[in-house]
């Protein structure tokens, strides 16, 4: 009797989260219930996306998993530990963002693009500001273009056998001798 009256409230007090430790992210005291509601709503809204789309499959998969964990676990600590995706408050923000994205995806319908659609590529030769790093790779070696041409013309085997017959510029023993 004593344990029921004293220990249970103490255990519940130990699991009260005071802060998330993240500026601007407040503690949600009923996070489990909020997550269950958001994940259930997500699974309902994602049904508007065609079944064969990868986006729907991915969202359904991770949302079902997270919903099952929230239903199985009773407290926020075990939910966070079992999911390993951050704090429950962060998961709530992610779920809310996913719901917004589902709405946008349903509006944009990126899966409705015809197979023969060609996207217009716009080249922009404007100078790049000095503070923006250039992430352009250097030129490819000539051998790459020869190999690519051999693949296109169907003469790849001939190109490989020709390159094997040629002597390498430096052999491993010559490199060691120098």
C-alpha positions in Angstrom: 0.0 0.0 0.0 2.8 2.4 1.0 4.6 1.7 -2.3 1.6 2.4 -4.4 1.0 5.8 -2.7 4.6 7.0 -2.6 6.6 5.2 -5.3 4.2 5.7 -8.2 4.0 9.5 -7.9 7.8 9.6 -7.5 8.3 7.6 -10.6 5.9 9.8 -12.5 7.7 12.9 -11.2 11.1 11.5 -12.4 9.8 11.4 -16.0 8.7 15.0 -16.2 10.7 16.9 -18.7 11.6 20.4 -17.7 13.3 21.6 -20.9 14.3 20.3 -24.3 17.6 22.1 -24.2 16.8 23.6 -27.6 16.1 27.3 -27.8 12.6 27.9 -29.1 11.4 24.3 -28.7 9.1 24.1 -25.7 8.3 20.9 -23.8 5.1 19.2 -24.8 3.7 17.4 -21.7 1.4 15.1 -23.7 3.8 14.4 -26.5 2.9 10.8 -26.9 -0.8 11.6 -27.5 0.1 14.4 -29.9 2.4 12.1 -31.8 -0.2 9.4 -32.1 -2.7 12.0 -33.4 -0.3 13.4 -35.9 0.9 10.0 -37.2 -2.7 8.8 -37.5 -3.6 12.0 -39.5 -0.5 11.5 -41.7 -1.5 8.0 -42.6 -4.9 9.2 -43.5 -3.7 12.1 -45.7 -1.0 10.2 -47.5 -3.8 8.0 -49.0 -4.4 10.8 -51.5 -1.0 10.0 -53.1 -1.0 7.1 -55.6 -0.1 3.8 -54.0 2.8 3.0 -56.3 4.7 6.3 -55.6 7.9 6.0 -53.6 7.1 9.1 -51.5 3.9 7.4 -50.2 5.7 4.1 -49.5 8.4 5.9 -47.6 6.0 8.1 -45.6 3.7 5.1 -44.7 6.7 3.0 -43.7 8.4 5.3 -41.2 5.1 6.7 -40.0 3.6 3.3 -39.2 6.8 2.4 -37.4 6.8 5.5 -35.3 3.1 5.2 -34.6 3.6 1.6 -33.4 6.4 2.7 -31.1 4.3 5.5 -29.6 1.4 3.1 -29.0 3.7 0.5 -27.4 5.7 2.8 -25.1 4.1 4.8 -22.4 6.6 7.6 -21.6 8.6 10.1 -23.7 12.0 8.7 -22.6 11.4 5.2 -24.0 9.8 6.6 -27.2 12.9 8.8 -27.8 15.3 5.9 -27.0 13.5 3.3 -29.2 13.1 5.7 -32.2 16.5 7.2 -31.9 15.4 10.3 -34.0 15.7 13.0 -31.5 13.4 14.4 -28.8 9.6 13.9 -28.9 9.2 17.6 -29.4 11.4 17.4 -32.5 9.4 14.4 -33.7 6.2 16.5 -33.3 7.7 19.3 -35.5 8.8 16.7 -38.1 5.3 15.2 -38.2 3.7 18.6 -38.6 6.1 19.5 -41.4 5.4 16.1 -43.1 1.6 16.9 -43.0 2.3 20.3 -44.7 4.5 18.6 -47.3 1.8 16.0 -48.0 -0.6 18.9 -48.7 2.0 20.5 -51.1 2.7 17.2 -52.8 -1.0 16.6 -53.4 -1.2 20.1 -54.9 1.9 19.9 -57.0 1.4 16.2 -58.0 5.0 15.5 -59.1 3.9 12.0 -60.0 1.6 13.3 -62.7 4.4 14.2 -65.1 4.1 12.5 -68.5 6.9 10.2 -69.5 7.7 12.2 -72.7 7.9 15.5 -70.8 11.2 17.4 -71.4 12.4 19.8 -68.9 13.8 23.1 -70.2 17.4 23.7 -69.1 18.3 27.3 -68.7 22.0 28.2 -68.9 23.1 31.1 -66.9 26.5 32.6 -67.7 26.4 35.3 -65.0 29.7 35.7 -63.1 29.9 34.0 -59.8 30.6 36.3 -56.8 34.1 35.9 -55.3 32.7 34.7 -51.9 30.9 31.8 -53.6 33.2 28.8 -54.0 33.3 27.1 -57.4 32.4 23.5 -57.2 33.2 22.5 -60.7 35.3 19.4 -61.3 38.3 19.5 -63.6 38.3 18.1 -67.1 38.0 14.4 -67.5 40.9 12.4 -68.9 40.9 11.6 -72.7 40.7 7.9 -71.9 37.2 8.5 -70.4 35.9 9.9 -73.7 37.5 7.1 -75.7 35.8 4.5 -73.4 32.5 6.3 -73.6 32.8 6.3 -77.4 33.7 2.6 -77.4 30.6 1.9 -75.4 28.4 3.9 -77.7 29.8 2.2 -80.8 29.9 -1.3 -79.4 33.7 -1.6 -79.6 34.5 -1.7 -75.9 36.0 -5.2 -76.0 38.4 -4.1 -78.8 39.4 -1.0 -76.9 40.1 -3.0 -73.7 42.2 -5.6 -75.6 44.1 -2.8 -77.3 44.9 -1.0 -74.0 46.2 -4.3 -72.5 48.6 -4.8 -75.4 50.2 -1.4 -75.0 53.0 -1.3 -72.5 52.4 0.8 -69.4 54.5 4.0 -69.2 56.0 3.0 -65.8 55.9 -0.5 -64.3 56.0 -1.2 -60.6 59.6 -2.4 -60.7 60.8 0.7 -62.6 59.1 3.0 -60.1 60.9 1.2 -57.2 64.3 1.4 -59.0 64.0 5.2 -59.2 
